[in-house]
Amino acid sequence: MLQFKDPLKLRTKKIVFEDVFCAQDPGTLEQLKELSSKRVSVELINENNSVTEAIAREMSGGLTSQCEQDIRKLELYLPLLENLVQHVDLIGDDPRVIGWTSNLKIRWTSPLSHSPFFNLMGPRFFQIDNLRFELGTVLFFYGAQLREWASQVLATDLVRSATLFRKAAGVYHYLAHEVLPSLQGVRVPEGPPEATSSVSSVMNLICLAEAQIVTIMKAEEKQTADGLLAKLHFGVVQLFNEAMDFYSAAAKECKDISPVLMDYISCSKVVHELRSYKYMAQAVKTEGQIGTAIGLLKLALNKVDRNLGGMESWRAAIKQDMDTMVDLLRKYEHENEFVWHEKVPYDHHLPLPQGKKIATSIPYRPERWERTLALKI
């Protein structure tokens, strides 16, 4: 599986809720202070800090993985934030509430922006004066952390990895359909891509594709039939095709969305299209159609765009798959030349790949700590 960690690189500026929102009673003040306290932990993610591993593990209840610790920080903050958003939504038209929200100065970086994440002046921070921007970005961060955790456990637990990718997909689906549409009217074209529904839809489909890739790895371990593996790999291709469509929509909405995101989708699609054709070729060869198998391998190799962008490691993965197919093609041609003498069909005479999509999102169910907030308006 190709690696793409950019969505994980979010950073933010400090917020102190009790300095901005006017509490009507001591209980509300304490809740606002708790909200600020939980957010401090979120603010420290991706920042250099001097907390030792032992202290970090103790603070997180014994979690040893940095990724798990960061996920826990987000999970402790989100229910309190959901509660505040719910209360502010009820009185959101009040000018004082609008002023309070503006005074929060909610600012986040955008690793999916085309602008360099770091430049001579440091990272660029985007500000949108809406609590839904805070909720949406924190959820985007949460989905990215789940996706990273899925990548980390991939080598040791395929079932758990697939589950985490599906959970991340559910977070992005919830974001795209329940949280970010309400930001449509306050966003500007220069705003961060992470604040748009179309980008969350891209991430949802990427996570589903990655969950299906893990499922394929499990199927390959069990030596599943080549024909089914071909369909599963092409199902991944179809998911990446859908992600491309949403990326195109996002590019119209965001002026500076990073092309690296599209490079990742394109390179991943090529990898699994090659593997789909390889398994198709092996399946038809098993059925005695070596000429068709040769035609499929040639077609797949000719379809690869030699000018793909992206990271060197991504292009190296594509080259490795191509080399495998070239070796297989050479073997089949040699066998056909000396044994079968079958005619090799081309293009429209070859069978079309069929996709099978089996990965589904695990729905995200937001937790809300139902606490009454009495704000002085």
N, C-alpha and C positions, 0 to 999 in steps of 0.2 A: 504494500500500500504506500502511495506517495505521501509525503509529510508536508503539511501546510499549517504553520503555527501563527500566522499573522493575526487572526481574530482574537488571539489570546493576549495581545500586547496593549490592551486598554489601560489608560491611566486617568486619574481625575484630580481635581483640586478639593481642598478641605471645605466641608459644610458644617456649620453649627446651627442646628434647627432651633434651639431655644433662644438664640440671639436674634432670630428673625420673627418667628411665630410668637404671638402674645398669648400666653396661657392664662386661663381664667381661674384655675385652681392648682394647688400643689401637685395633685395626681397627674394632671396634664403636663405640668412642667417636668415631672420625673420621667414621663413617657418620652417627651421630646429629648431630654438628656440621654435616655437609653438609646434612642434612635441615633443620636450623634455619636455615642460611644460605639455602637455596632458599625457605623459607617467608617469610623477611624480604621477599623480592621480591614475594611474594603479598600480604603485609600492607601494602605501600606502594601497591598498586592502589587507586584511589579516595581516596587520601590526598594532601593538598597537600604536595609535596616540591620541593626546590630543584634537582633534577637537570636539567641543560640538555638540549635536544633532541639535541645532538651526542653528549653522554655516553650518553644513553639509547640512541641508535642504535648506538654502539660496543659497549655492554654486551649488546645483543640480536643482535649479529652482522650489523649493517647494516640491520635492519628499520626502515623509516621511519614506518610507521603506529603510533600509540599502541595501537590495538586489537591489532595483530599482536604488538607487544612484550609486551602483557599476556598474550596467548595463549601466547607462548613461555615466560613465567615460570611459568605453570600447567603447561605440558607438561614442564618440567624438574623441577617439584616432585612431580607425580603418580606417576611410577614409583618414587621413593624412598618416598613415602607408602604406595603399594600394597604394597611389600615389608615395611614395618613392620607394616601391618595384617595381612598374612599370617602373620608371625611371632607377633604378639600373639594372633591367633585360636587358635594352637596351644597357648598357655599362659594363655589368658584367664581361666580359672577360678581361677587363683592369687590369693589376697587381696592380695599385694604388687603384682601387675600391675594389679589393679583400683584399688588405691590410687594407683599411678603415673598411671594414666589420669585419675583424678579430680584429681590435682595439676596436670595440664596446664592445667586450666581452659579447655577449648575453647569459645570464645565467638564468635558471629557475629551480625550484625544480620539483620533480615528485612524487605527492601523490599516483600515481598508480604503483610506483616502490615497489618491495618487501622490499627494504631497509627501515628501520624505518624513518618516516617523521622527527622525532627529535631524535638525539642521543647525546652523550656527547659532540660532536664537533658542534652541531647544524644541521640544515637541509642540505642535500647534494644538491649542485647546479650542473646542467649539462650545458655544453657550446657547442654550435654548431655554427660555424662561417658562418652563412647563414641567410639572412633576412627572408627567408621563414620559418625558425625555429621560429623567432619572430612572424611573421604573424600567423603561424599555432598554436603556443601556446596561443596567445592572443585570437584567435578564439575558441580554445578549452575551455579557461577560460570563454569566452562569452557564449558558449553553456551550460557550467556548471552553470553559473549564471541564465540563462533563466530556466533551469531545477529546480534550487532551488526556484526561484520565483513561478514556477508552483506548487511546493509542498506547498509553503506558502499560496497560495490562494485556495488550494484544499478544505479547510473547508468552504469557503464562496462563491465560484463561480466555479462550475464544468466546465462550458463552457470555461471560461477564462483559467482555469488550463489546460484543454486539448489542447487549442490553443497554450499555451506557451510550452508545451511538444512537440508539432508538430513543432514549430519554432526551438526549440533546436535540434530536429532530423534533420531539414533542414541544420542547421549550421554544424553538424557533417557529414552529407552526402557531403556537399560542401568541407569540409576539406579532407575527405577520397578520393575524386575524382578529386579535382581541385588544392589543395595546397600541400598536403603532398607527393604525388608520386614523385615530383621533389627533395625531400630530400633523396630519396632512396639511391642515390650514396654517400652522405656525412655522413649518419648515421653510427654509429657503434653498434654492438650488445649490448654494455653496455649503449647505449643511452636511453633516457627516453621513456617509452611506449607511452606517449602523442604525440610523434613525428612520430608515425607510422599510416599508413592508416588503418590497421586492427583494431587497438584500437578505432579509430574514427568510424569505422563501427560497432564495439561492442556498442559504446555509442549511435549511431544512432538507433540501434535496441532496446536498453534499453528504449530510449525516446519514440519510437513508441509503445512499450509494455505498458509503463506507460500512454501514451495518451489513449490507448485502455482500460486500467483499469479504467480511469476516465470516459470514455464513458459508460462502464459497470455500474459504480456507478449511472450514470444518468438513464440508462435503468432499473436498479433495483428500483430506486425511482418511475418509471412509471409502475412498476409491469409487466415488459415485460415477455413473456412466457418463462417457464423454458428451453424448447428446444433451443431457440435462445440464452439465457444466457449461456447455456452449450457450444454452438459453439463459442461464443465470448470469454469465458474464455480459451477454448482450442486454440483459435487464439493467445492469449497471450502466451500460452505454446509454440506454434510454433515459435513465434518471439524470445523467450528466447532460444529455440533450435538453431536458426540461430545465435544468439549472441554467443552461446557456440562454434559453428564452427569457427567463427572469432577469438574468444579468443584462440582457439587451434593454429590457424595460428599465432597469435600475440606472443604466448608463444615460438614458434620456432624462431621468429624474435628478441624477447627481452629476454635476459637471466634472468632478475630479475623482471618480471611483477608480480604484487601483486596477490596472490591467493584469497585475499578478494573479488576481483572483480568477480571471478568465484563463490565464495561462495554466493555472492549476487544474481547472475543469477540463481544458482541452487536452492536456497531457494525460490526465487520468482516463479520459475517454479513449484516447489512442491505445493506452496500455490494455484496457479491457476489450476493446474491439479486436486487437491482435489476438488476445487469448481466446476470445469467442470463436474466431475463424480457425485458430489452431485446433480447438476441441471439435469444431465442425468437421475439419479435415480428417482428424483421427476417427471420428464416428463413421463417416462415409467410407473411409479406407477399410474399417472393420467390416462394413457391409459389402466389400468387394469392389468399390468404385474408386479405384486409385487415380483415374484420370480426373474425376471431379475433385478429389482431395488436392491434387496438384494445382488445379485451377483456382481453388479457394485460397490456397497459400499464396499463389502469385497475385491474386486480386488484393488480398489483405496487405501484402508488402508494397504494392503499387499505390495503395490508397494513403499511405502514411505521408504526412506533410513533413518534409525534411527541414523546414524553416520554423519549426515550433519554438516558441520562446520558453521562458520559465527557468527554473534552477537547473544547474548542471546535473544534480542527482536525479531529477525527473527525466532529463534527456538520456541519462545513462541507463535508467530503468527501461525506457523505450528501446534503446539500442540492444539491451540484453534480450528482450523479448523478440526483437527482430532477428538477432543472431540465432536464437533457438529455432525460429521458424525457417530461416535459411538452411540450417542444418537438416531440419525435417524435410524440407523441400528437396534438398540434394539427395537425401536417402530415398524418398519416394520416386524421384525421377530415375535414379539408378535402378531401382527395382522394376519400374515400369518399362524401362528400356530393355532390360534383359529377361523379364518374365512375362509381363502382361501385355505390353504394346497397345495400351488403351489410348484413344484420342483424348486430348485435353480440351474441355469446353472452356469458353471465355464469357465474361460479362453476364449478359442477360440469360445465358444458357445455364448459369450456375444457380444453385438454390440460394434463396435469400435467408439471412440470419433471422431467427425468431427470438424475442426476448421474453423473459419470465421475471417479473418483479415480485419479490416475496417479503421484502423488508417493510415494516410499518412503524409509524411513530408510536411511542408510548405517550399518551396524552399528559400534558402538564396540568396539574391541579394546584392552583395557587393557594398557599396558606395565608389566612388573615387572622391576626390576633385581635379578636373582637373586643377592643377596648374603646370606651367613650373618650373622645378628645373634646374638651371645652376650650374653644379658642375665643379670644376677646375681640369681637367685631361690632 
